[in-house]
Amino acid sequence: MSDSLSPETIKRLAFVRFLHEQGILQSQQPEPLSATAILSFQDAVEHFLLIAADHLKVNLPSSMQFLQYWERLKPALPDGQDLPSKQALDRVNKIRVALKHYGTIPSSQAILQAKADVSTFFTDATKLIFSVDFTSLDMIDLVTRQQTVDVLRYSQSCMDKGDLGQAMAGLSIAFDDLIDHYTSARQVTYFRRPPFRFGQHLRGYRDQSLRIKQDSGSRQAGLRGLQVFVSDISKQLEDLTAATMSMRRAMQMTALGVDYRRYSQFAMITPVVIRTRQGASFRPAGFLTVTEKDYDFGRAFVIESALQMAKADELMQQHQAHNDAVRSRNRGEVVRQQWEGPLPE
């Protein structure tokens, strides 16, 4: 990353990359949902151009046409070079206008072409204007939870050293910490429970009939029938517990704005981490051969999930303020009023 870029510029450019990545994900959806990628691509480009104008100290009028950016920025570019991809992005802009103002759904081929054109523009223009590679812009600069940032940075350092196992474990730990932050029992109070908790923490249920089977007194008493009966009940409870745990996690993901389909993929490639008082250990989640591409996907998923979950911060603060107010109030201060309006039958 260039030392000449201010932290604010780096953060703004990271947001551009986030919009670009969001557009890529949207482009992979089935039609017509994939059309929303055009809007994200255009937003990313226009935001980039505004950052470029600020960086190059170019004053822009309050209202201007899209292609005027190429004219306005040209005098400030190094060695009199032109801002790249003018015709290609003009084509993307026309597709965006047709979609946004006339309801014309772009074809899948047009969306793929737009993705390629925008990616080429960012690769060339970021190097030209900011002297950095677009892929080096780290969306982690947008994450506000420091614990998540710390684990992700350590995970990246492991990846840089070629330790893919440690790197993937770090992704799993960072994501689990995010979920725990919004749903943890530590946030439970006497008056209210966190809005994203959805019940008490559950542990896997074990077959209780094994205790009867292993007890010598039970064998001598001929309690075979009781063992079978308890085994049947235990199997039912085991299945219900497993289903409840899965549904609870799915509800948490949905409520916090996490893409559950991508979470399923993330859970498949990241190791299972076991936390103890002595530290943590991990084992592979399955028999898949994890690659650097999987790491890139997982890291982007954790960052995007952190940004989505951060939308709940205000609600959590309101929730805490309400708890504090209830806790400080005396029982005698609660006033009950009579409803004077109509009651539905």
C-alpha positions in Angstrom: 0.0 0.0 0.0 1.3 3.4 -1.0 2.5 5.6 2.0 1.1 8.6 0.2 -2.5 7.5 0.7 -4.3 8.7 3.8 -6.1 6.3 6.1 -9.4 7.8 5.0 -8.5 7.3 1.3 -7.6 3.7 1.9 -10.9 3.2 3.8 -12.8 4.7 0.9 -11.0 2.6 -1.7 -11.7 -0.5 0.4 -15.4 0.4 0.2 -15.1 0.6 -3.6 -13.7 -2.9 -3.6 -16.5 -4.1 -1.3 -19.1 -2.7 -3.8 -17.2 -4.4 -6.6 -17.2 -7.7 -4.8 -20.8 -7.3 -4.0 -21.5 -6.8 -7.7 -19.6 -9.9 -8.6 -21.7 -12.0 -6.2 -24.9 -10.5 -7.6 -23.8 -11.3 -11.1 -23.6 -15.0 -10.1 -27.3 -15.1 -9.2 -29.9 -16.4 -11.5 -31.8 -14.0 -13.8 -33.3 -11.5 -13.3 -31.7 -11.1 -9.8 -28.2 -10.9 -11.5 -29.2 -7.6 -13.0 -28.6 -5.8 -9.7 -24.9 -6.3 -10.3 -25.0 -3.5 -12.8 -26.1 -1.1 -10.1 -23.4 -2.2 -7.8 -20.7 -1.9 -10.5 -21.8 1.6 -11.5 -21.9 2.7 -7.8 -18.4 1.3 -7.3 -17.1 3.1 -10.4 -18.7 6.5 -9.6 -17.4 6.3 -6.0 -13.9 5.5 -7.3 -14.0 8.5 -9.6 -15.0 10.8 -6.7 -12.1 9.5 -4.6 -9.8 10.0 -7.6 -10.9 13.6 -8.0 -10.2 14.3 -4.3 -6.8 12.6 -4.5 -5.8 14.5 -7.6 -7.2 17.7 -6.2 -9.6 18.2 -9.1 -12.7 20.4 -8.4 -15.8 18.9 -9.8 -19.1 20.7 -10.5 -22.1 19.7 -8.4 -23.8 18.2 -11.4 -22.0 16.5 -14.3 -22.4 13.8 -16.9 -20.8 10.4 -16.3 -18.2 10.7 -19.2 -17.2 14.2 -18.0 -15.1 12.5 -15.3 -12.6 11.5 -18.1 -12.3 15.1 -19.3 -12.0 16.6 -15.8 -9.4 14.2 -14.5 -7.2 14.0 -17.5 -5.1 17.2 -16.8 -4.2 15.9 -13.4 -3.2 12.4 -14.4 0.5 11.4 -14.5 2.3 12.1 -17.8 -0.9 13.3 -19.5 -2.3 9.8 -19.7 -6.0 9.2 -20.3 -8.3 7.6 -17.7 -8.8 4.1 -19.1 -11.9 2.2 -20.2 -13.9 5.2 -21.3 -15.9 3.4 -24.0 -16.3 0.2 -22.0 -17.7 2.1 -18.9 -19.9 4.2 -21.1 -21.5 1.0 -22.2 -21.9 -0.1 -18.6 -23.5 3.2 -17.7 -26.0 2.9 -20.6 -27.0 -0.5 -19.4 -27.5 1.0 -15.9 -29.6 3.8 -17.3 -31.8 1.4 -19.2 -32.3 -0.8 -16.1 -32.8 1.9 -13.6 -34.9 4.4 -15.6 -36.6 2.2 -18.2 -36.8 -1.2 -16.5 -34.8 -3.0 -19.2 -33.3 -6.2 -17.8 -29.8 -6.8 -19.1 -28.9 -10.1 -20.6 -26.6 -12.5 -18.8 -23.9 -11.8 -21.5 -24.2 -8.1 -20.9 -23.7 -8.6 -17.2 -20.6 -10.8 -17.7 -19.2 -8.2 -20.1 -19.9 -5.4 -17.6 -18.1 -7.4 -14.9 -15.1 -7.8 -17.1 -15.0 -4.2 -18.1 -15.3 -2.8 -14.6 -12.7 -5.2 -13.3 -10.3 -4.1 -16.0 -11.0 -0.4 -15.2 -10.2 -0.9 -11.5 -7.0 -2.8 -12.2 -5.7 -0.1 -14.6 -7.0 3.0 -13.0 -6.1 2.2 -9.4 -2.5 1.6 -10.5 -2.4 4.8 -12.5 -4.0 7.2 -10.0 -3.1 5.7 -6.6 0.0 3.7 -7.5 -1.3 0.5 -5.8 -2.8 -2.8 -7.0 -6.6 -2.9 -6.8 -6.4 -6.4 -5.3 -4.2 -5.1 -2.5 -7.0 -2.9 -1.2 -8.1 -4.7 2.0 -11.7 -4.6 2.9 -10.6 -5.4 6.5 -10.2 -1.6 6.9 -14.0 -1.4 6.9 -14.4 -3.8 9.9 -15.1 -2.0 13.2 -14.8 -4.9 15.6 -11.1 -5.0 16.6 -11.2 -8.6 17.8 -12.2 -9.7 14.3 -9.5 -7.5 12.7 -6.8 -8.9 15.0 -7.7 -12.5 14.2 -8.0 -11.9 10.5 -4.6 -10.1 10.4 -3.0 -13.1 12.2 -4.7 -15.5 9.8 -3.4 -13.5 6.8 0.2 -13.6 8.3 -0.2 -17.4 8.5 -1.3 -17.5 4.9 1.6 -15.4 3.8 3.9 -18.0 5.4 2.2 -20.8 3.6 0.4 -22.2 6.7 -3.0 -22.8 5.2 -4.3 -24.8 8.1 -3.7 -22.1 10.7 -5.1 -19.5 8.3 -8.3 -21.4 7.8 -8.6 -22.0 11.6 -8.3 -18.2 12.1 -11.2 -17.6 9.7 -13.4 -20.0 11.7 -12.4 -18.4 15.0 -13.1 -14.9 13.7 -16.5 -15.8 12.4 -17.5 -17.7 15.6 -16.4 -14.7 17.7 -18.7 -12.5 15.6 -21.7 -14.7 16.2 -20.9 -15.0 19.9 -20.6 -11.2 20.2 -24.2 -10.8 19.1 -25.7 -13.9 20.7 -23.5 -14.7 23.7 -24.9 -15.6 27.1 -22.7 -12.8 28.4 -25.2 -10.3 27.0 -28.2 -11.9 28.8 -29.7 -9.8 31.5 -32.4 -10.4 34.1 -34.8 -8.2 32.2 -34.1 -9.0 28.5 -32.3 -11.4 26.3 -30.3 -10.4 23.2 -32.6 -10.2 20.2 -30.4 -12.5 18.2 -30.0 -15.3 20.8 -33.1 -17.4 20.1 -33.2 -19.4 23.2 -30.6 -21.1 25.4 -27.4 -22.7 24.2 -27.9 -26.3 23.5 -25.4 -29.2 23.7 -25.6 -32.4 21.7 -27.8 -35.0 23.4 -26.4 -38.4 24.3 -28.2 -41.7 24.4 -29.2 -42.2 28.0 -30.0 -45.9 27.5 -26.3 -46.7 27.6 -26.3 -46.0 31.3 -28.8 -48.8 31.8 -27.0 -51.1 29.5 -23.7 -50.6 31.3 -25.1 -50.9 34.9 -24.7 -54.4 36.3 -27.7 -54.1 38.5 -29.9 -53.2 35.6 -28.7 -56.3 33.6 -29.4 -58.6 36.6 -32.9 -57.1 37.0 -33.7 -57.8 33.3 -34.4 -54.3 32.3 -33.9 -55.0 28.6 -37.3 -53.6 27.8 -36.6 -50.4 29.7 -33.4 -50.0 27.8 -35.1 -50.2 24.5 -37.8 -47.7 25.6 -35.2 -45.2 26.8 -33.2 -45.7 23.7 -36.2 -44.8 21.5 -36.8 -41.7 23.5 -33.1 -40.8 23.5 -33.0 -41.1 19.7 -36.0 -38.8 19.4 -34.5 -36.2 21.7 -31.1 -36.5 19.9 -32.8 -35.8 16.5 -34.9 -32.9 18.0 -31.8 -31.4 19.6 -29.8 -31.6 16.4 -32.6 -30.0 14.4 -33.2 -27.3 16.9 -29.5 -26.4 16.9 -29.4 -26.2 13.1 -32.6 -24.1 13.0 -31.3 -21.8 15.7 -28.1 -21.1 13.8 -30.0 -20.6 10.6 -32.3 -18.1 12.4 -29.2 -16.2 13.8 -27.6 -16.0 10.4 -30.8 -14.7 8.7 -31.5 -12.2 11.5 -28.0 -10.8 11.4 -28.1 -10.5 7.6 -25.6 -13.2 6.7 -26.0 -15.1 3.4 -26.8 -18.5 4.7 -26.0 -20.2 1.4 -22.4 -18.8 1.6 -22.3 -19.6 5.2 -22.9 -23.3 4.4 -20.0 -23.2 2.0 -17.8 -21.5 4.5 -18.7 -24.1 7.2 -17.8 -26.9 4.7 -14.3 -25.6 4.1 -13.2 -24.3 7.5 -12.0 -26.5 10.3 -13.9 -27.3 13.5 -12.3 -25.3 16.3 -12.5 -26.6 19.9 -12.0 -24.0 22.6 -10.7 -24.9 26.0 -9.2 -23.0 28.9 -5.8 -24.0 27.7 -6.4 -22.5 24.2 -7.8 -23.9 21.0 -7.3 -26.9 18.7 -8.9 -27.6 15.3 -9.5 -30.5 12.9 -10.6 -30.4 9.3 -14.3 -30.1 8.7 -14.4 -32.9 6.1 -12.3 -34.6 3.5 -12.1 -31.7 1.0 -8.7 -30.5 -0.1 -8.7 -26.8 0.8 -6.9 -24.4 -1.5 -5.8 -20.8 -1.4 -8.9 -20.0 -3.4 -11.0 -21.3 -0.5 -9.1 -19.1 1.9 -9.8 -16.0 -0.3 -13.5 -16.9 -0.3 -13.6 -17.5 3.4 -11.8 -14.3 4.3 -14.1 -12.2 2.1 -17.1 -14.0 3.6 -16.0 -13.2 7.2 -15.4 -9.5 6.3 -18.7 -9.1 4.5 -20.5 -10.9 7.4 -18.8 -8.5 9.9 -20.1 -5.5 7.9 -23.6 -7.0 7.7 -23.7 -7.8 11.4 -22.5 -4.3 12.3 -25.9 -3.1 11.2 -27.2 -4.6 14.5 -24.8 -2.5 16.7 -27.3 0.3 17.1 -30.1 -2.2 18.1 -27.8 -3.8 20.6 -26.9 -0.4 22.1 -30.6 0.5 22.4 -31.2 -2.9 24.0 -28.5 -2.3 26.6 -29.8 1.2 27.3 -33.3 -0.2 27.9 -31.9 -2.8 30.2 -30.0 -0.1 32.2 -33.2 2.0 32.4 -35.2 -0.9 33.7 -32.6 -1.9 36.2 -32.4 1.6 37.7 -36.1 2.0 38.0 -37.9 1.1 41.3 -40.8 -1.2 41.1 -43.0 1.5 42.7 -42.3 3.8 39.8 -44.0 1.7 37.2 -47.4 3.3 36.3 -50.1 1.2 34.7 -52.6 3.0 32.6 -56.0 1.9 31.4 -56.5 1.5 27.7 -59.3 3.8 26.5 -59.5 2.8 22.8 -61.4 0.0 21.1 -60.5 -3.7 21.6 -60.8 -6.1 18.6 -63.3 -8.9 19.3 
